[in-house]
Amino acid sequence: MSIAIAVASALSALTLIAHILGGGTEIMIPVLASELIPYLKAIMLVIWHAITMIFLINSLALIYGAGKPGQSKQAISSL
């Protein structure tokens, strides 16, 4: 197990949790309550969910890559 990649996966997972729990109430709720046109609100929601998925996929890939020694190169090449 690669300690550096395991630490990176933990930090990525913490970032995901902060994004979901803290960011939604501080950023998305005020944006949705604003007077922006519905089109811009929809774009913001799509971007928000895309970033959430990027954080999730990144965390899972790092957890997978932190597994067995030598598995990191295989995980990177499969992406």
Backbone torsions as a table, in degrees:
resi	resn	phi	psi	omega
1	MET	NA	132.6	178.0
2	SER	-86.5	117.5	-178.7
3	ILE	-65.0	-41.0	-178.2
4	ALA	-62.7	-42.3	-179.8
5	ILE	-71.6	-34.2	176.7
6	ALA	-63.7	-41.3	177.4
7	VAL	-65.5	-41.3	178.1
8	ALA	-62.6	-39.0	179.1
9	SER	-67.8	-37.1	177.1
10	ALA	-65.4	-42.5	178.3
11	LEU	-65.6	-38.1	177.8
12	SER	-66.1	-39.8	178.1
13	ALA	-66.1	-38.9	176.6
14	LEU	-64.5	-38.3	176.8
15	THR	-64.1	-39.8	177.0
16	LEU	-61.5	-45.6	-180.0
17	ILE	-63.4	-43.4	178.6
18	ALA	-63.7	-38.5	179.3
19	HIS	-63.2	-44.8	-176.8
20	ILE	-72.2	-50.0	-173.6
21	LEU	-78.3	-44.8	-175.0
22	GLY	-89.6	-40.0	-174.4
23	GLY	-70.0	-34.4	-178.9
24	GLY	-61.5	-44.7	-178.5
25	THR	-75.7	-31.6	-176.9
26	GLU	-87.7	-24.9	-174.6
27	ILE	-117.0	-55.7	-172.0
28	MET	-71.7	-40.1	179.5
29	ILE	-62.3	-46.9	176.0
30	PRO	-63.6	-35.6	178.5
31	VAL	-64.7	-44.1	-179.1
32	LEU	-68.8	-27.7	178.9
33	ALA	-84.5	-8.8	-177.6
34	SER	-74.9	179.8	-178.2
35	GLU	-97.3	23.1	175.8
36	LEU	-65.5	155.2	177.5
37	ILE	-68.3	151.2	-177.0
38	PRO	-56.4	-32.5	178.7
39	TYR	-59.6	-46.1	-179.9
40	LEU	-68.3	-36.2	176.4
41	LYS	-62.8	-40.7	179.4
42	ALA	-65.3	-41.1	177.8
43	ILE	-63.0	-43.2	178.4
44	MET	-60.0	-40.9	178.8
45	LEU	-64.7	-41.9	179.0
46	VAL	-63.7	-45.3	179.0
47	ILE	-63.3	-42.3	179.7
48	TRP	-58.5	-47.7	-178.6
49	HIS	-71.2	-31.8	176.3
50	ALA	-65.5	-42.7	178.2
51	ILE	-64.6	-39.2	176.8
52	THR	-59.4	-44.0	179.6
53	MET	-66.7	-36.8	177.4
54	ILE	-62.8	-44.6	176.9
55	PHE	-60.8	-42.1	-179.0
56	LEU	-65.5	-48.3	180.0
57	ILE	-63.7	-40.0	178.0
58	ASN	-61.5	-45.1	179.8
59	SER	-62.3	-45.9	-179.4
60	LEU	-65.4	-40.6	178.7
61	ALA	-64.2	-40.0	178.9
62	LEU	-68.7	-38.5	176.5
63	ILE	-62.8	-43.5	177.9
64	TYR	-62.5	-43.1	-178.5
65	GLY	-70.6	-21.8	-179.9
66	ALA	-81.2	-4.8	-176.1
67	GLY	-58.2	-118.2	-175.8
68	LYS	-75.8	151.3	175.6
69	PRO	-59.6	137.6	-179.3
70	GLY	85.3	-12.4	-179.7
71	GLN	-75.4	-22.1	-178.6
72	SER	-59.7	-44.3	-179.5
73	LYS	-65.4	-38.3	177.6
74	GLN	-64.9	-41.5	179.8
75	ALA	-64.3	-40.8	-179.8
76	ILE	-68.5	-41.4	-178.4
77	SER	-69.6	-25.1	179.2
78	SER	-79.1	-15.2	177.1
79	LEU	-79.4	NA	NA
